[in-house]
Structure formats: C-alpha cells, structure tokens
Amino acid sequence: MSKKTPKKAEEQWYLPQDSRTHLEKLFKEMPEPVTLEVFTQSGMNDPYNEAMVAFMRDIDRLGEKISLNFNDLHGEKASTYGVSRSPSLLVQPDKYRIRYTGTPLGEEARVFIETMMLVSHGKSGLSQSSRDVLAGLKEQRELKVFISPT
C-alpha cells in the first residue's frame, strides 16, 4: 500500500536548517516533477528505515515538485519493481531504473540530490562521447554504482 506524505511545516525536521535552506532553493529550480518510492519492512534494518523515512519526509516537504510514496516491502509495488531490500528508494521508477539500497546519507545524499535534479531536467549528465559509446551498444547493460565511506 502506498501512502502520500502531507507537507506539514510544523513536523520535526531531520535535516539541519542550513541544509534545508540550500535544498529548498535548489528544488525551486526543478522544471519537472520527480516521483520517489520508498520501500521498508518493519523489523529489517530498522535504524536505516527510520533514517530513510525522516530524510525523505524532509525532502518531500522542501520541494513542491517532489512526490513521495511510502511502500511496504511485501506490497504490490515492491513486486512490480523487483524490490527486495529494506530500505530501498526508487527515483522516477516508471521512467528510469534508478535504485538506492540503504539510506542515501552522507556522500550518497549529495549523489541522490544530484540524481533528482538531473531526472527533473531530463538530462543524464553524460558527455556526448559517452552517449555516443552507449548508443553503439547492441545488448542491454546494467550499471551498478557502489558508494562506501571507507
């Protein structure tokens, strides 16, 4: 089951004020809406689930063009998108296959915000030469990026 988060300013914030101010200004530059789907399961990685929910609620409240849905890991959407880990985050899943496993905090948060902005602008961020190489590929490829604090 999917739940839309109301944008209530009176709720407690997870992000510090300086981060909220920066992100709110950045999100005003979003030309197109971005949908985020969060998947969690109670009893599995609960501290990370809690951090994900708190972080995503702040992101949702800061951007008018951000649509956030919370989903159970055993729900229909999880099955549709092949999500099996908690927490997981999908960015614009009806158009892209962008997935974060775990909570995108620290360096991952910067990459996540940049990803949202690129999706909103409809751009990949790839150079023309990279796009040319990818266009020449005959078979489908899957790219995985791993970020580690060490």
C-alpha positions as CSV (number, residue, x, y, z in Angstrom):
1,M,0.0,0.0,0.0
2,S,1.3,3.4,-0.9
3,K,1.0,6.5,1.3
4,K,1.5,10.1,0.3
5,T,3.2,12.3,2.9
6,P,1.5,15.5,3.7
7,K,3.7,18.6,3.5
8,K,3.4,19.8,7.1
9,A,5.9,22.5,8.1
10,E,5.2,22.0,11.8
11,E,6.6,18.5,11.9
12,Q,10.0,18.0,13.5
13,W,12.9,18.3,11.0
14,Y,15.6,15.7,10.4
15,L,17.9,17.9,8.3
16,P,19.6,21.0,9.8
17,Q,18.4,24.4,8.9
18,D,21.3,25.3,6.6
19,S,20.8,22.1,4.6
20,R,17.0,22.8,4.4
21,T,17.6,26.4,3.2
22,H,20.0,25.2,0.5
23,L,17.8,22.3,-0.7
24,E,14.6,24.4,-0.8
25,K,16.4,26.9,-3.0
26,L,17.8,24.1,-5.2
27,F,14.4,22.4,-5.5
28,K,12.7,25.6,-6.8
29,E,14.8,25.1,-9.9
30,M,13.2,21.7,-10.7
31,P,11.4,22.1,-14.0
32,E,9.6,18.7,-13.9
33,P,8.1,16.7,-11.1
34,V,10.1,13.7,-9.6
35,T,8.4,10.7,-8.0
36,L,10.2,8.9,-5.2
37,E,9.1,5.5,-4.0
38,V,10.4,4.3,-0.6
39,F,10.2,0.7,0.4
40,T,10.7,-0.5,4.0
41,Q,9.9,-3.5,6.2
42,S,9.5,-3.3,9.9
43,G,12.0,-5.5,11.8
44,M,14.5,-5.3,8.9
45,N,17.3,-2.7,9.3
46,D,15.0,-0.5,11.4
47,P,17.6,2.2,12.2
48,Y,18.2,2.7,8.5
49,N,14.4,2.6,7.7
50,E,13.9,5.3,10.3
51,A,16.6,7.5,8.9
52,M,15.3,6.9,5.3
53,V,11.7,7.9,6.3
54,A,12.9,11.0,8.2
55,F,15.2,12.1,5.4
56,M,12.6,11.5,2.7
57,R,9.9,13.4,4.6
58,D,12.2,16.4,4.8
59,I,13.0,16.1,1.1
60,D,9.3,15.9,0.3
61,R,8.4,19.0,2.4
62,L,11.2,21.1,0.8
63,G,10.2,20.5,-2.9
64,E,6.8,21.3,-4.4
65,K,7.6,19.1,-7.4
66,I,8.6,16.1,-5.4
67,S,6.1,13.3,-5.0
68,L,6.9,10.8,-2.2
69,N,5.3,7.5,-1.6
70,F,6.0,5.0,1.2
71,N,5.5,1.3,0.4
72,D,5.7,-2.0,2.3
73,L,8.4,-4.3,1.1
74,H,5.8,-7.0,0.6
75,G,3.3,-4.9,-1.3
76,E,2.3,-4.9,-4.9
77,K,4.7,-2.1,-5.9
78,A,7.7,-3.9,-4.4
79,S,6.8,-6.9,-6.5
80,T,6.2,-4.8,-9.7
81,Y,9.6,-3.1,-9.4
82,G,11.5,-6.1,-8.0
83,V,12.4,-4.5,-4.7
84,S,13.6,-7.0,-2.0
85,R,15.7,-5.0,0.4
86,S,14.8,-2.6,3.2
87,P,15.2,0.3,2.9
88,S,15.2,0.9,-0.8
89,L,14.5,4.1,-2.8
90,L,13.4,4.3,-6.4
91,V,13.7,7.5,-8.4
92,Q,11.0,8.1,-11.1
93,P,10.6,4.3,-11.4
94,D,8.1,4.4,-14.3
95,K,10.7,6.0,-16.5
96,Y,14.1,5.1,-15.0
97,R,15.7,2.1,-13.2
98,I,17.5,4.2,-10.5
99,R,17.6,2.5,-7.2
100,Y,19.3,3.2,-3.8
101,T,19.6,0.3,-1.4
102,G,20.1,1.6,2.1
103,T,19.7,5.2,3.2
104,P,21.3,7.9,1.0
105,L,23.0,9.9,3.7
106,G,26.5,11.4,3.7
107,E,28.1,11.3,0.3
108,E,25.2,9.3,-1.0
109,A,22.9,12.2,-0.2
110,R,24.8,14.5,-2.5
111,V,24.6,12.0,-5.3
112,F,20.9,11.4,-4.6
113,I,20.1,15.1,-4.8
114,E,22.1,15.5,-8.0
115,T,20.3,12.5,-9.4
116,M,16.9,14.0,-8.6
117,M,17.9,17.3,-10.3
118,L,19.1,15.5,-13.4
119,V,15.9,13.5,-13.6
120,S,13.8,16.7,-13.2
121,H,15.8,18.3,-16.0
122,G,15.6,15.2,-18.2
123,K,19.4,15.0,-18.5
124,S,21.8,12.2,-17.9
125,G,24.9,14.3,-17.1
126,L,26.9,12.2,-19.6
127,S,29.3,13.8,-22.1
128,Q,28.4,13.5,-25.8
129,S,31.2,11.0,-26.3
130,S,29.8,8.8,-23.5
131,R,26.4,9.0,-25.0
132,D,27.8,8.0,-28.4
133,V,29.6,5.0,-27.0
134,L,26.4,3.8,-25.2
135,A,24.3,4.3,-28.3
136,G,26.6,1.9,-30.1
137,L,26.0,-1.0,-27.7
138,K,23.9,-3.8,-29.1
139,E,22.8,-5.6,-25.9
140,Q,21.2,-4.2,-22.8
141,R,23.6,-3.4,-19.9
142,E,23.0,-2.9,-16.2
143,L,25.2,-0.4,-14.4
144,K,25.7,-0.6,-10.6
145,V,27.5,2.0,-8.5
146,F,28.6,1.3,-5.0
147,I,29.5,4.1,-2.6
148,S,31.4,3.3,0.6
149,P,32.6,5.7,3.3
150,T,36.0,3.9,3.6
